[in-house]
Amino acid sequence: MRELPDDFAQSLARVLDPGHRDAAAEIIEAATMLDDVGLRRFLQLFAARVRASDAPIKADELRKYLQQAARARR
């Protein structure tokens, strides 16, 4: 398994809305509790959003991805 890049935290901070970082951190932490299928789905949704728009990501968007990923766990 590869390690995260040294600048991962800074990269993540750049895509998150500054006013939503604490809530986003809690949502991302919750996503790590999903099984492999759910976590993979969450990360896919998150990555697709980052690729689709330069707009900062808000906690509500991440919460929606977490809910979708939790439903994907089958």
N, CA, C and O atoms as a Maestro MAE file, in Angstrom:
{
 s_m_m2io_version
 :::
 2.0.0
}

f_m_ct {
 s_m_title
 :::
 protein
 m_atom[296] {
  # First column is atom index #
  i_m_mmod_type
  r_m_x_coord
  r_m_y_coord
  r_m_z_coord
  i_m_residue_number
  s_m_chain_name
  s_m_pdb_residue_name
  s_m_pdb_atom_name
  i_m_atomic_number
  :::
  1 25 0.842 -1.183 0.000 1 A "MET " " N  " 7
  2 3 0.000 0.000 0.000 1 A "MET " " CA " 6
  3 2 0.886 1.244 0.000 1 A "MET " " C  " 6
  4 15 1.860 1.323 0.748 1 A "MET " " O  " 8
  5 25 0.545 2.191 -0.828 2 A "ARG " " N  " 7
  6 3 1.325 3.420 -0.912 2 A "ARG " " CA " 6
  7 2 0.942 4.361 0.214 2 A "ARG " " C  " 6
  8 15 -0.195 4.362 0.688 2 A "ARG " " O  " 8
  9 25 1.910 5.158 0.632 3 A "GLU " " N  " 7
  10 3 1.665 6.162 1.659 3 A "GLU " " CA " 6
  11 2 1.093 7.420 1.011 3 A "GLU " " C  " 6
  12 15 1.247 7.645 -0.189 3 A "GLU " " O  " 8
  13 25 0.439 8.226 1.823 4 A "LEU " " N  " 7
  14 3 -0.069 9.503 1.328 4 A "LEU " " CA " 6
  15 2 1.107 10.438 1.075 4 A "LEU " " C  " 6
  16 15 2.111 10.373 1.784 4 A "LEU " " O  " 8
  17 25 0.993 11.306 0.078 5 A "PRO " " N  " 7
  18 3 2.072 12.271 -0.175 5 A "PRO " " CA " 6
  19 2 2.248 13.211 1.016 5 A "PRO " " C  " 6
  20 15 1.309 13.444 1.778 5 A "PRO " " O  " 8
  21 25 3.445 13.740 1.166 6 A "ASP " " N  " 7
  22 3 3.738 14.636 2.287 6 A "ASP " " CA " 6
  23 2 2.837 15.865 2.317 6 A "ASP " " C  " 6
  24 15 2.539 16.386 3.392 6 A "ASP " " O  " 8
  25 25 2.402 16.332 1.149 7 A "ASP " " N  " 7
  26 3 1.577 17.540 1.091 7 A "ASP " " CA " 6
  27 2 0.079 17.223 1.026 7 A "ASP " " C  " 6
  28 15 -0.716 18.074 0.630 7 A "ASP " " O  " 8
  29 25 -0.306 16.008 1.411 8 A "PHE " " N  " 7
  30 3 -1.710 15.607 1.300 8 A "PHE " " CA " 6
  31 2 -2.642 16.534 2.086 8 A "PHE " " C  " 6
  32 15 -3.687 16.935 1.575 8 A "PHE " " O  " 8
  33 25 -2.276 16.873 3.313 9 A "ALA " " N  " 7
  34 3 -3.138 17.733 4.142 9 A "ALA " " CA " 6
  35 2 -3.323 19.106 3.494 9 A "ALA " " C  " 6
  36 15 -4.427 19.651 3.495 9 A "ALA " " O  " 8
  37 25 -2.252 19.660 2.946 10 A "GLN " " N  " 7
  38 3 -2.358 20.964 2.285 10 A "GLN " " CA " 6
  39 2 -3.214 20.862 1.025 10 A "GLN " " C  " 6
  40 15 -4.005 21.760 0.737 10 A "GLN " " O  " 8
  41 25 -3.062 19.786 0.285 11 A "SER " " N  " 7
  42 3 -3.868 19.585 -0.921 11 A "SER " " CA " 6
  43 2 -5.346 19.471 -0.575 11 A "SER " " C  " 6
  44 15 -6.199 20.053 -1.244 11 A "SER " " O  " 8
  45 25 -5.635 18.717 0.472 12 A "LEU " " N  " 7
  46 3 -7.014 18.556 0.909 12 A "LEU " " CA " 6
  47 2 -7.584 19.895 1.367 12 A "LEU " " C  " 6
  48 15 -8.726 20.225 1.047 12 A "LEU " " O  " 8
  49 25 -6.803 20.659 2.106 13 A "ALA " " N  " 7
  50 3 -7.265 21.961 2.596 13 A "ALA " " CA " 6
  51 2 -7.595 22.899 1.442 13 A "ALA " " C  " 6
  52 15 -8.496 23.729 1.568 13 A "ALA " " O  " 8
  53 25 -6.894 22.785 0.333 14 A "ARG " " N  " 7
  54 3 -7.150 23.664 -0.815 14 A "ARG " " CA " 6
  55 2 -8.499 23.389 -1.468 14 A "ARG " " C  " 6
  56 15 -9.086 24.304 -2.046 14 A "ARG " " O  " 8
  57 25 -9.006 22.177 -1.399 15 A "VAL " " N  " 7
  58 3 -10.273 21.868 -2.074 15 A "VAL " " CA " 6
  59 2 -11.485 22.030 -1.156 15 A "VAL " " C  " 6
  60 15 -12.621 22.028 -1.631 15 A "VAL " " O  " 8
  61 25 -11.258 22.170 0.140 16 A "LEU " " N  " 7
  62 3 -12.368 22.309 1.091 16 A "LEU " " CA " 6
  63 2 -12.680 23.776 1.355 16 A "LEU " " C  " 6
  64 15 -11.775 24.607 1.433 16 A "LEU " " O  " 8
  65 25 -13.953 24.086 1.491 17 A "ASP " " N  " 7
  66 3 -14.377 25.427 1.867 17 A "ASP " " CA " 6
  67 2 -13.818 25.713 3.267 17 A "ASP " " C  " 6
  68 15 -14.028 24.915 4.181 17 A "ASP " " O  " 8
  69 25 -13.110 26.835 3.450 18 A "PRO " " N  " 7
  70 3 -12.497 27.115 4.751 18 A "PRO " " CA " 6
  71 2 -13.479 27.103 5.929 18 A "PRO " " C  " 6
  72 15 -13.119 26.693 7.033 18 A "PRO " " O  " 8
  73 25 -14.691 27.543 5.701 19 A "GLY " " N  " 7
  74 3 -15.683 27.571 6.771 19 A "GLY " " CA " 6
  75 2 -16.279 26.210 7.086 19 A "GLY " " C  " 6
  76 15 -17.067 26.079 8.023 19 A "GLY " " O  " 8
  77 25 -15.911 25.198 6.313 20 A "HIS " " N  " 7
  78 3 -16.487 23.866 6.469 20 A "HIS " " CA " 6
  79 2 -15.431 22.811 6.818 20 A "HIS " " C  " 6
  80 15 -15.737 21.619 6.850 20 A "HIS " " O  " 8
  81 25 -14.212 23.235 7.076 21 A "ARG " " N  " 7
  82 3 -13.125 22.267 7.277 21 A "ARG " " CA " 6
  83 2 -13.332 21.363 8.471 21 A "ARG " " C  " 6
  84 15 -13.080 20.161 8.377 21 A "ARG " " O  " 8
  85 25 -13.784 21.901 9.594 22 A "ASP " " N  " 7
  86 3 -13.983 21.057 10.778 22 A "ASP " " CA " 6
  87 2 -15.063 20.005 10.531 22 A "ASP " " C  " 6
  88 15 -14.881 18.829 10.846 22 A "ASP " " O  " 8
  89 25 -16.185 20.441 9.965 23 A "ALA " " N  " 7
  90 3 -17.270 19.502 9.666 23 A "ALA " " CA " 6
  91 2 -16.816 18.494 8.618 23 A "ALA " " C  " 6
  92 15 -17.140 17.310 8.710 23 A "ALA " " O  " 8
  93 25 -16.063 18.963 7.616 24 A "ALA " " N  " 7
  94 3 -15.567 18.061 6.573 24 A "ALA " " CA " 6
  95 2 -14.638 17.009 7.166 24 A "ALA " " C  " 6
  96 15 -14.677 15.845 6.768 24 A "ALA " " O  " 8
  97 25 -13.812 17.417 8.107 25 A "ALA " " N  " 7
  98 3 -12.902 16.456 8.759 25 A "ALA " " CA " 6
  99 2 -13.690 15.368 9.482 25 A "ALA " " C  " 6
  100 15 -13.315 14.196 9.445 25 A "ALA " " O  " 8
  101 25 -14.771 15.752 10.134 26 A "GLU " " N  " 7
  102 3 -15.605 14.763 10.833 26 A "GLU " " CA " 6
  103 2 -16.266 13.804 9.840 26 A "GLU " " C  " 6
  104 15 -16.370 12.606 10.105 26 A "GLU " " O  " 8
  105 25 -16.703 14.324 8.717 27 A "ILE " " N  " 7
  106 3 -17.349 13.487 7.703 27 A "ILE " " CA " 6
  107 2 -16.335 12.535 7.079 27 A "ILE " " C  " 6
  108 15 -16.627 11.356 6.881 27 A "ILE " " O  " 8
  109 25 -15.156 13.041 6.770 28 A "ILE " " N  " 7
  110 3 -14.112 12.187 6.201 28 A "ILE " " CA " 6
  111 2 -13.719 11.102 7.198 28 A "ILE " " C  " 6
  112 15 -13.502 9.954 6.812 28 A "ILE " " O  " 8
  113 25 -13.627 11.461 8.477 29 A "GLU " " N  " 7
  114 3 -13.335 10.459 9.506 29 A "GLU " " CA " 6
  115 2 -14.431 9.397 9.553 29 A "GLU " " C  " 6
  116 15 -14.139 8.208 9.673 29 A "GLU " " O  " 8
  117 25 -15.682 9.819 9.459 30 A "ALA " " N  " 7
  118 3 -16.798 8.866 9.449 30 A "ALA " " CA " 6
  119 2 -16.700 7.947 8.242 30 A "ALA " " C  " 6
  120 15 -17.026 6.764 8.338 30 A "ALA " " O  " 8
  121 25 -16.256 8.474 7.108 31 A "ALA " " N  " 7
  122 3 -16.126 7.657 5.902 31 A "ALA " " CA " 6
  123 2 -15.099 6.546 6.091 31 A "ALA " " C  " 6
  124 15 -15.220 5.477 5.494 31 A "ALA " " O  " 8
  125 25 -14.095 6.798 6.918 32 A "THR " " N  " 7
  126 3 -13.083 5.758 7.157 32 A "THR " " CA " 6
  127 2 -13.650 4.583 7.943 32 A "THR " " C  " 6
  128 15 -13.030 3.521 8.010 32 A "THR " " O  " 8
  129 25 -14.803 4.764 8.527 33 A "MET " " N  " 7
  130 3 -15.454 3.683 9.284 33 A "MET " " CA " 6
  131 2 -16.269 2.763 8.373 33 A "MET " " C  " 6
  132 15 -16.693 1.689 8.799 33 A "MET " " O  " 8
  133 25 -16.490 3.174 7.131 34 A "LEU " " N  " 7
  134 3 -17.230 2.346 6.183 34 A "LEU " " CA " 6
  135 2 -16.412 1.109 5.823 34 A "LEU " " C  " 6
  136 15 -15.197 1.079 6.016 34 A "LEU " " O  " 8
  137 25 -17.080 0.105 5.307 35 A "ASP " " N  " 7
  138 3 -16.336 -1.047 4.802 35 A "ASP " " CA " 6
  139 2 -15.619 -0.629 3.522 35 A "ASP " " C  " 6
  140 15 -15.773 0.502 3.061 35 A "ASP " " O  " 8
  141 25 -14.848 -1.531 2.956 36 A "ASP " " N  " 7
  142 3 -14.041 -1.197 1.777 36 A "ASP " " CA " 6
  143 2 -14.881 -0.684 0.614 36 A "ASP " " C  " 6
  144 15 -14.492 0.272 -0.057 36 A "ASP " " O  " 8
  145 25 -16.028 -1.312 0.371 37 A "VAL " " N  " 7
  146 3 -16.899 -0.902 -0.734 37 A "VAL " " CA " 6
  147 2 -17.420 0.514 -0.492 37 A "VAL " " C  " 6
  148 15 -17.407 1.346 -1.400 37 A "VAL " " O  " 8
  149 25 -17.871 0.784 0.712 38 A "GLY " " N  " 7
  150 3 -18.407 2.104 1.032 38 A "GLY " " CA " 6
  151 2 -17.344 3.181 0.970 38 A "GLY " " C  " 6
  152 15 -17.580 4.258 0.422 38 A "GLY " " O  " 8
  153 25 -16.169 2.901 1.531 39 A "LEU " " N  " 7
  154 3 -15.082 3.884 1.504 39 A "LEU " " CA " 6
  155 2 -14.646 4.151 0.062 39 A "LEU " " C  " 6
  156 15 -14.404 5.299 -0.311 39 A "LEU " " O  " 8
  157 25 -14.547 3.104 -0.739 40 A "ARG " " N  " 7
  158 3 -14.174 3.278 -2.142 40 A "ARG " " CA " 6
  159 2 -15.185 4.182 -2.851 40 A "ARG " " C  " 6
  160 15 -14.802 5.074 -3.608 40 A "ARG " " O  " 8
  161 25 -16.461 3.950 -2.604 41 A "ARG " " N  " 7
  162 3 -17.514 4.755 -3.234 41 A "ARG " " CA " 6
  163 2 -17.417 6.212 -2.781 41 A "ARG " " C  " 6
  164 15 -17.525 7.121 -3.604 41 A "ARG " " O  " 8
  165 25 -17.216 6.442 -1.492 42 A "PHE " " N  " 7
  166 3 -17.072 7.803 -0.974 42 A "PHE " " CA " 6
  167 2 -15.910 8.514 -1.669 42 A "PHE " " C  " 6
  168 15 -16.050 9.651 -2.118 42 A "PHE " " O  " 8
  169 25 -14.780 7.847 -1.752 43 A "LEU " " N  " 7
  170 3 -13.598 8.447 -2.366 43 A "LEU " " CA " 6
  171 2 -13.808 8.698 -3.865 43 A "LEU " " C  " 6
  172 15 -13.323 9.691 -4.407 43 A "LEU " " O  " 8
  173 25 -14.526 7.802 -4.517 44 A "GLN " " N  " 7
  174 3 -14.829 8.009 -5.937 44 A "GLN " " CA " 6
  175 2 -15.703 9.240 -6.130 44 A "GLN " " C  " 6
  176 15 -15.453 10.050 -7.023 44 A "GLN " " O  " 8
  177 25 -16.723 9.383 -5.297 45 A "LEU " " N  " 7
  178 3 -17.606 10.547 -5.390 45 A "LEU " " CA " 6
  179 2 -16.844 11.834 -5.091 45 A "LEU " " C  " 6
  180 15 -17.010 12.835 -5.789 45 A "LEU " " O  " 8
  181 25 -16.017 11.807 -4.065 46 A "PHE " " N  " 7
  182 3 -15.215 12.962 -3.667 46 A "PHE " " CA " 6
  183 2 -14.261 13.346 -4.804 46 A "PHE " " C  " 6
  184 15 -14.174 14.517 -5.171 46 A "PHE " " O  " 8
  185 25 -13.554 12.372 -5.354 47 A "ALA " " N  " 7
  186 3 -12.599 12.642 -6.427 47 A "ALA " " CA " 6
  187 2 -13.290 13.171 -7.681 47 A "ALA " " C  " 6
  188 15 -12.774 14.071 -8.343 47 A "ALA " " O  " 8
  189 25 -14.447 12.620 -8.004 48 A "ALA " " N  " 7
  190 3 -15.183 13.082 -9.175 48 A "ALA " " CA " 6
  191 2 -15.585 14.542 -9.005 48 A "ALA " " C  " 6
  192 15 -15.528 15.322 -9.956 48 A "ALA " " O  " 8
  193 25 -15.982 14.903 -7.815 49 A "ARG " " N  " 7
  194 3 -16.373 16.296 -7.535 49 A "ARG " " CA " 6
  195 2 -15.178 17.235 -7.672 49 A "ARG " " C  " 6
  196 15 -15.301 18.322 -8.237 49 A "ARG " " O  " 8
  197 25 -14.027 16.818 -7.156 50 A "VAL " " N  " 7
  198 3 -12.824 17.644 -7.254 50 A "VAL " " CA " 6
  199 2 -12.459 17.855 -8.727 50 A "VAL " " C  " 6
  200 15 -12.087 18.959 -9.126 50 A "VAL " " O  " 8
  201 25 -12.566 16.805 -9.524 51 A "ARG " " N  " 7
  202 3 -12.245 16.919 -10.947 51 A "ARG " " CA " 6
  203 2 -13.261 17.782 -11.702 51 A "ARG " " C  " 6
  204 15 -12.908 18.438 -12.681 51 A "ARG " " O  " 8
  205 25 -14.505 17.783 -11.258 52 A "ALA " " N  " 7
  206 3 -15.581 18.459 -11.993 52 A "ALA " " CA " 6
  207 2 -15.635 19.963 -11.769 52 A "ALA " " C  " 6
  208 15 -16.120 20.697 -12.630 52 A "ALA " " O  " 8
  209 25 -15.149 20.429 -10.634 53 A "SER " " N  " 7
  210 3 -15.318 21.845 -10.313 53 A "SER " " CA " 6
  211 2 -14.186 22.340 -9.425 53 A "SER " " C  " 6
  212 15 -13.681 21.614 -8.569 53 A "SER " " O  " 8
  213 25 -13.800 23.591 -9.647 54 A "ASP " " N  " 7
  214 3 -12.788 24.232 -8.806 54 A "ASP " " CA " 6
  215 2 -13.402 24.872 -7.563 54 A "ASP " " C  " 6
  216 15 -12.677 25.339 -6.685 54 A "ASP " " O  " 8
  217 25 -14.726 24.897 -7.484 55 A "ALA " " N  " 7
  218 3 -15.394 25.517 -6.335 55 A "ALA " " CA " 6
  219 2 -15.053 24.733 -5.063 55 A "ALA " " C  " 6
  220 15 -15.001 23.503 -5.088 55 A "ALA " " O  " 8
  221 25 -14.822 25.438 -3.959 56 A "PRO " " N  " 7
  222 3 -14.532 24.741 -2.695 56 A "PRO " " CA " 6
  223 2 -15.668 23.802 -2.302 56 A "PRO " " C  " 6
  224 15 -16.844 24.112 -2.494 56 A "PRO " " O  " 8
  225 25 -15.301 22.671 -1.760 57 A "ILE " " N  " 7
  226 3 -16.278 21.662 -1.358 57 A "ILE " " CA " 6
  227 2 -16.791 21.976 0.042 57 A "ILE " " C  " 6
  228 15 -16.018 22.257 0.957 57 A "ILE " " O  " 8
  229 25 -18.095 21.921 0.184 58 A "LYS " " N  " 7
  230 3 -18.735 22.202 1.478 58 A "LYS " " CA " 6
  231 2 -19.097 20.895 2.179 58 A "LYS " " C  " 6
  232 15 -19.205 19.841 1.553 58 A "LYS " " O  " 8
  233 25 -19.278 20.991 3.468 59 A "ALA " " N  " 7
  234 3 -19.584 19.814 4.282 59 A "ALA " " CA " 6
  235 2 -20.859 19.119 3.812 59 A "ALA " " C  " 6
  236 15 -20.934 17.891 3.837 59 A "ALA " " O  " 8
  237 25 -21.850 19.877 3.388 60 A "ASP " " N  " 7
  238 3 -23.108 19.273 2.938 60 A "ASP " " CA " 6
  239 2 -22.882 18.324 1.756 60 A "ASP " " C  " 6
  240 15 -23.511 17.269 1.663 60 A "ASP " " O  " 8
  241 25 -21.974 18.716 0.853 61 A "GLU " " N  " 7
  242 3 -21.664 17.839 -0.279 61 A "GLU " " CA " 6
  243 2 -21.031 16.542 0.206 61 A "GLU " " C  " 6
  244 15 -21.404 15.455 -0.235 61 A "GLU " " O  " 8
  245 25 -20.071 16.664 1.115 62 A "LEU " " N  " 7
  246 3 -19.409 15.467 1.634 62 A "LEU " " CA " 6
  247 2 -20.383 14.579 2.396 62 A "LEU " " C  " 6
  248 15 -20.308 13.353 2.314 62 A "LEU " " O  " 8
  249 25 -21.292 15.195 3.133 63 A "ARG " " N  " 7
  250 3 -22.299 14.426 3.869 63 A "ARG " " CA " 6
  251 2 -23.168 13.627 2.899 63 A "ARG " " C  " 6
  252 15 -23.516 12.477 3.166 63 A "ARG " " O  " 8
  253 25 -23.513 14.250 1.769 64 A "LYS " " N  " 7
  254 3 -24.304 13.564 0.741 64 A "LYS " " CA " 6
  255 2 -23.516 12.376 0.188 64 A "LYS " " C  " 6
  256 15 -24.080 11.299 -0.008 64 A "LYS " " O  " 8
  257 25 -22.230 12.561 -0.065 65 A "TYR " " N  " 7
  258 3 -21.403 11.464 -0.572 65 A "TYR " " CA " 6
  259 2 -21.299 10.340 0.454 65 A "TYR " " C  " 6
  260 15 -21.312 9.163 0.096 65 A "TYR " " O  " 8
  261 25 -21.197 10.708 1.729 66 A "LEU " " N  " 7
  262 3 -21.125 9.688 2.796 66 A "LEU " " CA " 6
  263 2 -22.416 8.877 2.828 66 A "LEU " " C  " 6
  264 15 -22.382 7.652 2.946 66 A "LEU " " O  " 8
  265 25 -23.542 9.556 2.722 67 A "GLN " " N  " 7
  266 3 -24.825 8.850 2.731 67 A "GLN " " CA " 6
  267 2 -24.957 7.917 1.529 67 A "GLN " " C  " 6
  268 15 -25.421 6.785 1.662 67 A "GLN " " O  " 8
  269 25 -24.546 8.401 0.355 68 A "GLN " " N  " 7
  270 3 -24.589 7.553 -0.837 68 A "GLN " " CA " 6
  271 2 -23.671 6.354 -0.695 68 A "GLN " " C  " 6
  272 15 -24.026 5.236 -1.069 68 A "GLN " " O  " 8
  273 25 -22.488 6.597 -0.152 69 A "ALA " " N  " 7
  274 3 -21.514 5.512 0.020 69 A "ALA " " CA " 6
  275 2 -22.003 4.494 1.041 69 A "ALA " " C  " 6
  276 15 -21.783 3.294 0.875 69 A "ALA " " O  " 8
  277 25 -22.658 4.958 2.085 70 A "ALA " " N  " 7
  278 3 -23.178 4.029 3.094 70 A "ALA " " CA " 6
  279 2 -24.249 3.115 2.497 70 A "ALA " " C  " 6
  280 15 -24.351 1.945 2.864 70 A "ALA " " O  " 8
  281 25 -25.037 3.655 1.581 71 A "ARG " " N  " 7
  282 3 -26.053 2.841 0.908 71 A "ARG " " CA " 6
  283 2 -25.419 1.853 -0.069 71 A "ARG " " C  " 6
  284 15 -26.014 0.823 -0.388 71 A "ARG " " O  " 8
  285 25 -24.218 2.164 -0.541 72 A "ALA " " N  " 7
  286 3 -23.532 1.289 -1.507 72 A "ALA " " CA " 6
  287 2 -22.973 0.037 -0.831 72 A "ALA " " C  " 6
  288 15 -22.583 -0.915 -1.506 72 A "ALA " " O  " 8
  289 25 -22.934 0.043 0.478 73 A "ARG " " N  " 7
  290 3 -22.373 -1.105 1.226 73 A "ARG " " CA " 6
  291 2 -23.334 -2.276 1.167 73 A "ARG " " C  " 6
  292 15 -24.311 -2.322 1.914 73 A "ARG " " O  " 8
  293 25 -23.066 -3.202 0.300 74 A "ARG " " N  " 7
  294 3 -23.931 -4.391 0.205 74 A "ARG " " CA " 6
  295 2 -23.094 -5.605 0.029 74 A "ARG " " C  " 6
  296 15 -23.625 -6.711 -0.073 74 A "ARG " " O  " 8
  :::
 }
 m_bond[295] {
  # First column is bond index #
  i_m_from
  i_m_to
  i_m_order
  :::
  1 1 2 1
  2 2 3 1
  3 3 4 2
  4 3 5 1
  5 5 6 1
  6 6 7 1
  7 7 8 2
  8 7 9 1
  9 9 10 1
  10 10 11 1
  11 11 12 2
  12 11 13 1
  13 13 14 1
  14 14 15 1
  15 15 16 2
  16 15 17 1
  17 17 18 1
  18 18 19 1
  19 19 20 2
  20 19 21 1
  21 21 22 1
  22 22 23 1
  23 23 24 2
  24 23 25 1
  25 25 26 1
  26 26 27 1
  27 27 28 2
  28 27 29 1
  29 29 30 1
  30 30 31 1
  31 31 32 2
  32 31 33 1
  33 33 34 1
  34 34 35 1
  35 35 36 2
  36 35 37 1
  37 37 38 1
  38 38 39 1
  39 39 40 2
  40 39 41 1
  41 41 42 1
  42 42 43 1
  43 43 44 2
  44 43 45 1
  45 45 46 1
  46 46 47 1
  47 47 48 2
  48 47 49 1
  49 49 50 1
  50 50 51 1
  51 51 52 2
  52 51 53 1
  53 53 54 1
  54 54 55 1
  55 55 56 2
  56 55 57 1
  57 57 58 1
  58 58 59 1
  59 59 60 2
  60 59 61 1
  61 61 62 1
  62 62 63 1
  63 63 64 2
  64 63 65 1
  65 65 66 1
  66 66 67 1
  67 67 68 2
  68 67 69 1
  69 69 70 1
  70 70 71 1
  71 71 72 2
  72 71 73 1
  73 73 74 1
  74 74 75 1
  75 75 76 2
  76 75 77 1
  77 77 78 1
  78 78 79 1
  79 79 80 2
  80 79 81 1
  81 81 82 1
  82 82 83 1
  83 83 84 2
  84 83 85 1
  85 85 86 1
  86 86 87 1
  87 87 88 2
  88 87 89 1
  89 89 90 1
  90 90 91 1
  91 91 92 2
  92 91 93 1
  93 93 94 1
  94 94 95 1
  95 95 96 2
  96 95 97 1
  97 97 98 1
  98 98 99 1
  99 99 100 2
  100 99 101 1
  101 101 102 1
  102 102 103 1
  103 103 104 2
  104 103 105 1
  105 105 106 1
  106 106 107 1
  107 107 108 2
  108 107 109 1
  109 109 110 1
  110 110 111 1
  111 111 112 2
  112 111 113 1
  113 113 114 1
  114 114 115 1
  115 115 116 2
  116 115 117 1
  117 117 118 1
  118 118 119 1
  119 119 120 2
  120 119 121 1
  121 121 122 1
  122 122 123 1
  123 123 124 2
  124 123 125 1
  125 125 126 1
  126 126 127 1
  127 127 128 2
  128 127 129 1
  129 129 130 1
  130 130 131 1
  131 131 132 2
  132 131 133 1
  133 133 134 1
  134 134 135 1
  135 135 136 2
  136 135 137 1
  137 137 138 1
  138 138 139 1
  139 139 140 2
  140 139 141 1
  141 141 142 1
  142 142 143 1
  143 143 144 2
  144 143 145 1
  145 145 146 1
  146 146 147 1
  147 147 148 2
  148 147 149 1
  149 149 150 1
  150 150 151 1
  151 151 152 2
  152 151 153 1
  153 153 154 1
  154 154 155 1
  155 155 156 2
  156 155 157 1
  157 157 158 1
  158 158 159 1
  159 159 160 2
  160 159 161 1
  161 161 162 1
  162 162 163 1
  163 163 164 2
  164 163 165 1
  165 165 166 1
  166 166 167 1
  167 167 168 2
  168 167 169 1
  169 169 170 1
  170 170 171 1
  171 171 172 2
  172 171 173 1
  173 173 174 1
  174 174 175 1
  175 175 176 2
  176 175 177 1
  177 177 178 1
  178 178 179 1
  179 179 180 2
  180 179 181 1
  181 181 182 1
  182 182 183 1
  183 183 184 2
  184 183 185 1
  185 185 186 1
  186 186 187 1
  187 187 188 2
  188 187 189 1
  189 189 190 1
  190 190 191 1
  191 191 192 2
  192 191 193 1
  193 193 194 1
  194 194 195 1
  195 195 196 2
  196 195 197 1
  197 197 198 1
  198 198 199 1
  199 199 200 2
  200 199 201 1
  201 201 202 1
  202 202 203 1
  203 203 204 2
  204 203 205 1
  205 205 206 1
  206 206 207 1
  207 207 208 2
  208 207 209 1
  209 209 210 1
  210 210 211 1
  211 211 212 2
  212 211 213 1
  213 213 214 1
  214 214 215 1
  215 215 216 2
  216 215 217 1
  217 217 218 1
  218 218 219 1
  219 219 220 2
  220 219 221 1
  221 221 222 1
  222 222 223 1
  223 223 224 2
  224 223 225 1
  225 225 226 1
  226 226 227 1
  227 227 228 2
  228 227 229 1
  229 229 230 1
  230 230 231 1
  231 231 232 2
  232 231 233 1
  233 233 234 1
  234 234 235 1
  235 235 236 2
  236 235 237 1
  237 237 238 1
  238 238 239 1
  239 239 240 2
  240 239 241 1
  241 241 242 1
  242 242 243 1
  243 243 244 2
  244 243 245 1
  245 245 246 1
  246 246 247 1
  247 247 248 2
  248 247 249 1
  249 249 250 1
  250 250 251 1
  251 251 252 2
  252 251 253 1
  253 253 254 1
  254 254 255 1
  255 255 256 2
  256 255 257 1
  257 257 258 1
  258 258 259 1
  259 259 260 2
  260 259 261 1
  261 261 262 1
  262 262 263 1
  263 263 264 2
  264 263 265 1
  265 265 266 1
  266 266 267 1
  267 267 268 2
  268 267 269 1
  269 269 270 1
  270 270 271 1
  271 271 272 2
  272 271 273 1
  273 273 274 1
  274 274 275 1
  275 275 276 2
  276 275 277 1
  277 277 278 1
  278 278 279 1
  279 279 280 2
  280 279 281 1
  281 281 282 1
  282 282 283 1
  283 283 284 2
  284 283 285 1
  285 285 286 1
  286 286 287 1
  287 287 288 2
  288 287 289 1
  289 289 290 1
  290 290 291 1
  291 291 292 2
  292 291 293 1
  293 293 294 1
  294 294 295 1
  295 295 296 2
  :::
 }
}
